[in-house]
Amino acid sequence: MIDTYVQIAIAVPAVAGLIAMTQNRIFIGCLLAFMSLPLWVASAVTAEQWGVVIVLVIKGSIYFLGVVTRWPRKPPPKDEHETNLGV
């Protein structure tokens, strides 16, 4: 029974991340997919599926890179002259 809950906990953020990525929300998609990886890795290790573990490490690296490169940044400060227009 616990396996069912683990599989649901793996599937929900992974599918939500894929849906977000298809809607050009790359940061949210990578973050959600990255969140599902620890349970997925734990499940693969307990089942001794080492090929899956290798694929998950590569996949996790790609999701991590997506999160880091798409991390929201503060916009650069506006120049006083642009907003004031000299008035």
Helices and strands as residue ranges (DSSP letters): H 2-22, H 26-46, H 50-69, H 80-84
